[in-house]
Amino acid sequence: MRHTFVRNAALLAASDLALRLAGMALRIWLAGALGAEGMGLYQLVLAVYSLFVTLAVSGVSAASTRLMAEELAAGPARARGMLARLLAAGAALGCGAMAAQWALAEPAARWWLGDARAAGALRAGAFGLPCMAVAAVLRGFFIARGRVGPGVASQLAEQAFRAGAMAAALGLAGPDVGARCAAVMGATAAGEGLSAVLMAAFARREAPDAFGHDRAAAPPRAARRLWDILWPVEGGRCLSGALHTAENMLVPACLTVYLGQRSAAVAQYGVLKGMALPLVNFPFGLLGGVGVLLMPELARARMLGDTRRLQALLGRMLRLTGYISALAGAGFWVWGRPLAMALYGSAEAGAYLEVLAPALPLLCLEGMVDAAMKGVGLQKAAFRTGGWDSALRIAAVALLLPRWGMRGQLAVILLSSLFTCAANTGRLLAAAQLRPDAGGYLVRPAAAALAAGLAGWRLRGLLGPWLAGGRGMQLAALAAGGAGMCAAWLLAAWPLGLGRELRAGGRKWESSGHRAKN
């Protein structure tokens, strides 16, 4: 059982990294195809689109995993009946979200986003919502069965198909920015349709093993159990999504006040949201597998009342996250500008990366702490912190951006990361009765990252002629500089405690594997 779990977690982590790499490549290509203003409009469309995605998917995805796990344990007939009800609920939510997004596309574009060109893209993207909801239900069914392969395969196929569809659609679209964004969102909807078809095919092949030949039976209190999961998850995530959408709509409007020109404000917004922030968020993919493994281990320790194991897991997670995320932050501090120039040809995006480098360790830690809080049953506390953070961000955007422009937005991101990370980490440590280890969590990781950063600056100077060359030479210089910086970090971090943490973690997994075999 443990080996299956680790294999699934490793597969999820590897697929997440592959999807992030593919998504990053697609964003780089889109940045060139749409331009800064087009990328800004596309990000505005995504801000509204994500709200309707939350409405269509969030509740039914969580309900599918939990209820199918319960009913598969109870018997195949009841499980077949529950899957039919979940698919009906998913289709209903998806169709409702599609109808709402289609009907609100025009007013949302004009009054929420302040740009009528976004209406066509919102309408085009709406068609993928029912398919997305149905695919989410089927992925939950496979996860309940202990199988992640079908979900991973469908997502990889969807990403590949979406990239090809976008290229074809943009080749047919004219120069109008709104039409090009609509083409991109139409390709996204087509990709969701392919994903749903593939998941349905996988589920049909899986049905004989999962349900046998039993006819569907009505699960007890199916509607009530489904509703008990749907309303808090949907309500909480829709509230959080609405606050994030409001912030994303407010940023270009406040930048327009500062700059005096809407197109320039949308272009700056596109550089930040479409180019810089995806790079900043990318390193968290390297820690995703650890988060997947961590949640059930923490939950198991909490259920057994094993406080020492709970504290050991949390302490190791915080220390390893500190080392890895501090290295990533130092990397963007040193190589952010050359990296943005090599990928996007944008010095502006590089400047944003340099400013946001100190926030990267906080963002990585925030994601890991969020996973840990779910493992120990603190998801409501995390939701409350997220709600306060969103409200404070909206107030800060309205106050700072009209006066400071993009500098105010960067300040909002830094302060928000500090607030959320401090609040959630403090709550987690208090719940686990774990004393903070400032040296292990902050000081030693920062010292190792500083040594790597100084080595990186030296390497950047030596590789200057390569960085001034063509894209191929730039990428080669970045690879060589990054490898040298990682070597310097490893030499500094290993005696500062990284080696001890890795050896301790290796012994723990080895002993766990030995117990599983016996």
C-alpha positions in Angstrom: 0.0 0.0 0.0 2.8 2.4 0.9 4.6 1.6 -2.3 1.5 2.3 -4.4 1.1 5.6 -2.5 4.7 6.7 -3.1 4.5 5.6 -6.7 1.3 7.7 -7.2 2.8 10.6 -5.4 5.9 10.5 -7.6 3.8 10.2 -10.7 1.7 13.2 -9.7 4.9 15.2 -8.9 6.5 14.3 -12.2 3.4 15.1 -14.2 3.0 18.4 -12.3 6.5 19.4 -13.2 6.0 18.3 -16.8 2.7 20.3 -17.0 4.4 23.4 -15.5 7.2 23.2 -18.0 4.8 22.8 -20.9 2.6 25.6 -19.5 5.7 27.8 -19.1 6.7 27.1 -22.7 3.2 27.9 -23.9 3.1 31.2 -22.0 6.5 32.2 -23.5 5.1 31.5 -26.9 1.8 33.3 -26.2 3.7 36.3 -24.9 5.3 36.6 -28.3 2.1 35.9 -30.2 -0.1 38.2 -28.3 2.3 41.0 -27.2 2.3 42.8 -23.9 -1.1 44.3 -24.3 -2.7 41.1 -25.6 -1.1 39.2 -22.7 -2.6 41.7 -20.3 -6.1 41.3 -21.8 -5.7 37.5 -21.7 -4.8 37.7 -18.0 -7.9 39.8 -17.4 -10.1 37.3 -19.1 -8.5 34.5 -17.0 -9.3 36.5 -13.9 -13.1 36.2 -14.6 -12.8 32.8 -16.2 -11.2 31.3 -13.1 -14.2 32.4 -11.0 -16.6 30.3 -13.2 -14.1 27.4 -13.3 -14.3 27.4 -9.5 -18.1 27.4 -9.6 -18.1 24.5 -12.1 -15.3 22.3 -10.6 -14.2 22.9 -7.0 -17.1 21.4 -5.0 -17.8 18.4 -7.3 -14.2 17.5 -7.6 -13.8 17.2 -3.8 -17.1 15.4 -3.5 -16.3 12.9 -6.1 -13.0 11.7 -4.5 -14.5 11.4 -1.0 -17.9 9.9 -1.9 -16.6 7.5 -4.4 -14.0 6.2 -1.9 -16.8 5.6 0.6 -19.1 3.9 -1.9 -16.4 1.7 -3.5 -15.8 0.3 0.0 -19.5 -0.2 0.6 -20.2 -2.2 -2.6 -20.1 -1.9 -6.5 -23.8 -1.4 -7.0 -23.9 1.7 -4.7 -20.7 3.0 -6.2 -22.1 2.8 -9.7 -25.2 4.7 -8.5 -23.1 7.3 -6.8 -20.9 7.9 -9.9 -24.1 8.4 -11.9 -25.3 11.1 -9.5 -21.9 12.8 -9.3 -21.7 12.9 -13.1 -25.2 14.5 -13.2 -24.2 17.0 -10.6 -21.0 17.8 -12.4 -22.8 18.3 -15.7 -25.4 20.5 -14.0 -22.8 22.7 -12.4 -20.8 22.9 -15.6 -23.7 23.9 -17.7 -24.9 26.4 -15.1 -21.4 28.0 -15.0 -21.3 28.0 -18.9 -24.7 29.7 -19.1 -23.7 32.3 -16.5 -20.4 33.1 -18.1 -22.0 33.4 -21.6 -24.8 35.6 -20.3 -22.4 37.8 -18.3 -19.6 38.0 -20.9 -20.7 41.4 -22.2 -21.4 43.2 -18.9 -18.3 41.6 -17.3 -16.1 42.8 -20.1 -17.5 46.3 -20.0 -18.1 46.9 -16.3 -15.8 44.5 -14.5 -12.8 44.5 -16.7 -13.3 47.8 -18.4 -12.5 46.4 -21.8 -15.2 45.3 -24.2 -12.7 43.3 -26.3 -12.7 40.6 -23.6 -16.4 39.6 -24.3 -15.6 37.3 -27.2 -12.9 35.5 -25.2 -15.2 34.9 -22.3 -17.9 33.5 -24.5 -15.4 31.2 -26.3 -14.0 29.9 -23.0 -17.5 29.2 -21.5 -18.0 26.1 -23.7 -15.3 24.1 -21.9 -16.8 24.4 -18.5 -19.2 21.4 -18.6 -16.4 19.2 -20.0 -14.1 20.4 -17.2 -16.7 19.5 -14.5 -17.3 16.0 -15.9 -13.6 15.3 -16.3 -13.1 16.4 -12.6 -15.7 13.9 -11.4 -14.0 11.1 -13.3 -10.6 12.0 -12.0 -12.0 11.9 -8.5 -13.4 8.4 -9.3 -9.9 7.2 -10.4 -8.2 8.8 -7.4 -10.7 7.0 -5.1 -9.7 3.8 -6.9 -6.0 4.5 -6.2 -5.2 5.2 -9.8 -3.7 8.5 -11.0 -2.4 7.4 -14.4 -5.7 8.1 -16.4 -5.9 11.7 -15.0 -2.2 12.3 -15.7 -2.5 11.0 -19.3 -5.6 13.1 -20.0 -4.0 16.3 -18.7 -0.8 15.7 -20.8 -2.9 15.0 -23.9 -5.0 18.1 -23.2 -2.0 20.3 -22.9 -0.4 19.1 -26.1 -3.7 19.4 -28.0 -4.4 22.8 -26.6 -1.0 24.1 -27.7 -1.6 22.9 -31.3 -5.1 24.2 -31.3 -3.9 27.7 -30.1 -1.3 27.8 -32.9 -3.8 26.9 -35.5 -6.5 29.3 -34.2 -4.0 32.2 -33.9 -2.9 31.6 -37.5 -6.5 32.1 -38.6 -7.2 35.1 -36.3 -6.6 38.6 -37.5 -4.5 41.3 -35.8 -7.2 42.4 -33.4 -6.2 41.7 -29.8 -9.7 40.7 -28.7 -10.1 38.2 -31.6 -6.7 36.7 -30.8 -7.7 36.2 -27.1 -11.0 34.7 -28.2 -9.0 32.2 -30.4 -6.8 31.2 -27.4 -9.8 30.7 -25.1 -11.6 28.7 -27.8 -8.6 26.4 -28.1 -8.7 26.1 -24.3 -12.3 24.9 -24.4 -11.5 22.4 -27.1 -8.7 21.0 -25.0 -11.2 20.6 -22.1 -13.5 18.7 -24.4 -10.7 16.3 -25.4 -9.8 15.7 -21.7 -13.5 14.8 -20.9 -13.7 12.4 -23.8 -10.4 10.7 -22.8 -11.5 10.4 -19.1 -14.9 9.0 -20.2 -13.0 6.4 -22.3 -10.8 5.5 -19.4 -13.8 5.2 -17.1 -15.7 2.9 -19.5 -12.7 0.6 -19.6 -12.4 0.7 -15.8 -16.1 0.1 -15.1 -16.0 -3.8 -15.2 -13.2 -3.9 -12.7 -14.7 -1.2 -10.5 -18.4 -2.2 -10.6 -18.6 -5.7 -12.0 -21.9 -6.4 -13.7 -24.0 -5.2 -10.8 -26.9 -2.8 -11.6 -26.7 0.7 -10.1 -28.3 1.0 -6.6 -29.3 4.2 -4.8 -26.7 5.1 -2.2 -28.2 6.1 1.2 -28.8 9.9 1.6 -26.8 10.6 -1.6 -28.2 14.0 -2.2 -27.7 15.1 1.4 -24.1 13.9 1.5 -23.3 15.5 -1.8 -24.8 18.8 -0.6 -22.9 18.7 2.7 -19.7 18.7 0.7 -20.7 21.0 -2.1 -22.0 24.0 -0.3 -19.0 24.7 2.1 -16.4 23.9 -0.6 -18.2 25.8 -3.4 -19.1 28.7 -1.1 -15.6 29.1 0.4 -13.8 28.8 -2.8 -16.2 30.9 -4.8 -15.8 33.7 -2.1 -12.1 33.4 -2.3 -12.2 33.3 -6.1 -14.5 36.4 -6.2 -12.0 38.3 -4.0 -9.1 37.4 -6.2 -11.1 38.3 -9.3 -12.0 41.7 -7.8 -8.3 42.3 -7.1 -7.3 41.3 -10.7 -9.9 43.6 -12.1 -8.8 46.5 -9.8 -5.1 46.4 -10.6 -5.3 47.6 -14.3 -7.9 50.2 -13.3 -5.6 51.6 -10.6 -2.6 51.4 -12.9 -4.6 53.4 -15.5 -5.1 56.2 -12.9 -1.3 56.2 -12.3 -0.2 56.0 -15.9 -3.1 57.9 -17.5 -3.4 55.4 -20.3 -5.4 52.1 -20.3 -3.3 50.3 -22.9 0.0 51.0 -21.0 -1.7 49.7 -17.8 -2.9 46.5 -19.4 0.6 46.0 -20.9 2.3 46.3 -17.5 -0.3 44.0 -16.0 0.4 41.5 -18.7 4.1 41.5 -18.2 3.7 41.0 -14.4 0.9 38.4 -14.4 1.7 36.6 -17.7 5.5 36.6 -17.7 7.1 37.3 -14.3 4.7 35.6 -11.8 4.5 32.3 -13.7 8.3 32.1 -13.4 8.2 33.0 -9.7 5.6 30.3 -9.0 7.5 27.6 -11.0 9.9 26.4 -8.3 6.9 25.3 -6.1 6.5 22.5 -8.6 9.7 21.0 -7.4 8.2 20.8 -3.9 4.8 19.5 -5.0 5.6 15.8 -4.5 6.8 16.5 -1.0 3.4 18.2 -0.2 1.5 15.2 -1.7 3.5 12.8 0.5 3.2 15.0 3.5 -0.5 15.4 3.9 -1.4 11.7 4.6 1.6 11.2 6.8 0.6 14.2 9.0 -3.0 13.0 9.1 -1.9 9.5 10.1 0.3 10.9 12.9 -2.5 13.1 14.1 -5.0 10.3 14.2 -2.6 8.1 16.2 -1.8 10.9 18.6 1.9 10.5 17.7 3.0 14.1 18.6 6.7 13.4 18.2 6.3 12.1 14.7 4.0 15.0 13.8 6.6 17.5 15.1 9.5 15.7 13.3 7.6 15.7 10.0 6.7 19.4 10.2 10.2 20.4 11.3 11.8 18.6 8.5 9.4 20.0 6.0 10.0 23.6 7.1 13.8 23.2 7.1 14.0 21.5 3.7 11.5 24.0 2.2 13.7 26.8 3.6 16.9 25.5 2.0 15.3 24.9 -1.5 13.2 28.0 -1.6 16.1 30.2 -0.5 18.2 28.9 -3.3 15.4 29.6 -5.8 15.0 33.2 -4.4 18.8 33.7 -4.8 18.6 32.3 -8.3 16.0 34.9 -9.4 17.9 37.6 -7.6 21.0 36.9 -9.7 19.6 35.6 -13.0 16.1 37.1 -13.1 16.9 39.8 -15.6 19.0 37.6 -18.0 16.4 34.8 -17.8 13.5 37.2 -18.7 15.5 38.6 -21.6 16.3 35.1 -22.9 12.7 33.8 -22.6 10.7 36.9 -23.3 13.0 39.6 -24.5 11.6 41.8 -21.7 13.9 43.7 -19.4 10.7 44.9 -17.5 9.8 41.3 -16.6 13.4 40.8 -15.4 13.2 43.8 -13.1 10.0 42.4 -11.6 11.7 39.0 -11.0 14.6 40.7 -9.2 12.2 42.6 -6.9 10.0 39.6 -6.2 13.0 37.3 -5.5 12.7 37.8 -1.7 9.0 36.8 -1.8 9.8 33.4 -3.5 10.8 31.6 -0.3 7.7 32.9 1.3 5.5 31.7 -1.6 7.0 28.2 -1.5 6.7 28.0 2.3 3.1 29.3 2.1 2.2 26.4 -0.3 3.8 23.8 1.8 2.3 25.1 5.0 -1.1 25.1 3.3 -0.7 21.4 2.5 0.4 20.7 6.0 -2.6 22.5 7.5 -5.0 20.3 5.5 -3.1 17.3 6.8 -3.7 18.3 10.4 -7.3 19.5 10.0 -6.6 23.3 9.9 -8.2 24.0 6.5 -10.7 26.4 8.0 -8.0 28.4 9.6 -6.2 28.6 6.3 -9.4 29.7 4.6 -9.9 32.5 7.1 -6.3 33.7 6.6 -6.8 33.6 2.9 -10.0 35.7 3.2 -8.3 38.3 5.3 -5.4 38.4 2.9 -7.6 38.9 -0.1 -9.5 41.7 1.6 -6.3 43.4 2.7 -4.8 43.0 -0.8 -7.8 44.7 -2.4 -7.6 47.6 0.1 -3.8 47.9 -0.5 -4.2 47.9 -4.3 -6.8 50.7 -4.1 -4.6 52.7 -1.8 -1.1 52.2 -3.3 -1.4 51.7 -7.0 -2.9 55.1 -8.0 0.1 56.7 -6.2 3.0 54.3 -6.9 1.9 52.4 -9.9 3.6 49.0 -10.4 5.9 49.6 -7.4 2.8 49.6 -5.3 1.7 46.2 -6.8 5.0 44.7 -6.1 4.9 45.9 -2.5 1.4 44.4 -2.2 2.7 41.0 -3.3 5.6 41.1 -0.9 3.5 42.2 2.1 0.8 39.7 1.3 3.3 36.8 1.1 4.8 37.9 4.5 1.3 38.2 6.2 -0.1 34.9 4.9 3.1 32.9 5.5 3.6 34.3 9.1 -0.1 33.8 10.0 -0.4 30.2 8.7 3.0 29.1 9.9 2.4 30.4 13.4 -1.0 28.7 13.5 0.5 25.4 12.3 3.3 25.5 14.8 0.9 26.3 17.7 -1.4 23.4 16.7 1.5 21.0 16.6 3.0 22.4 19.8 6.3 22.8 17.9 8.8 25.5 19.0 10.1 27.7 16.2 13.6 26.9 15.0 14.8 30.2 13.6 18.2 28.9 12.9 17.0 25.8 11.0 14.1 27.5 9.2 15.7 30.9 8.3 19.3 31.6 9.3 21.1 28.5 7.9 19.1 28.4 4.6 19.7 32.1 4.2 23.4 31.7 4.8 23.6 28.9 2.2 21.6 31.0 -0.3 23.8 34.0 0.3 26.9 32.0 -0.5 25.2 30.7 -3.7 24.1 34.2 -4.6 27.7 35.6 -4.3 29.0 32.7 -6.5 26.2 33.4 -8.9 27.1 37.1 -9.3 30.7 36.1 -9.9 29.6 33.6 -12.6 27.3 36.2 -14.2 30.2 38.5 -14.6 32.4 35.8 -16.2 29.5 34.7 -18.5 28.7 38.3 -19.6 29.8 37.8 -23.2 27.6 34.8 -23.6 24.6 36.6 -22.0 25.1 39.4 -24.6 24.9 36.9 -27.5 22.0 35.2 -29.2 19.3 33.2 -27.4 21.2 29.9 -27.7 24.2 31.4 -26.0 22.0 33.1 -23.4 20.3 29.8 -22.5 23.7 28.0 -22.4 25.1 30.7 -20.1 22.0 30.4 -17.8 22.4 26.7 -17.6 26.1 26.9 -16.8 25.6 29.7 -14.3 22.7 27.9 -12.6 24.7 24.7 -12.3 27.6 26.5 -10.8 25.3 28.3 -8.4 23.7 25.0 -7.3 27.1 23.5 -6.7 28.1 26.4 -4.5 24.8 26.2 -2.6 25.3 22.4 -2.0 28.8 23.0 -0.7 27.5 25.6 1.7 24.2 24.0 2.7 25.4 20.5 3.3 27.5 21.2 6.4 24.9 23.8 7.6 22.3 21.0 8.1 21.0 20.0 4.7 23.0 16.8 4.7 21.7 15.8 8.2 18.1 16.4 7.1 18.4 14.4 3.9 20.1 11.5 5.7 17.4 11.5 8.4 14.6 11.6 5.8 16.3 8.8 3.8 16.5 6.6 6.9 12.8 7.2 7.7 11.6 6.2 4.2 13.9 3.2 4.2 12.5 2.0 7.5 9.0 2.6 6.3 9.6 0.6 3.2 11.1 -2.3 5.2 8.1 -2.3 7.5 5.8 -2.4 4.4 7.6 -5.5 3.0 7.4 -7.3 6.3 
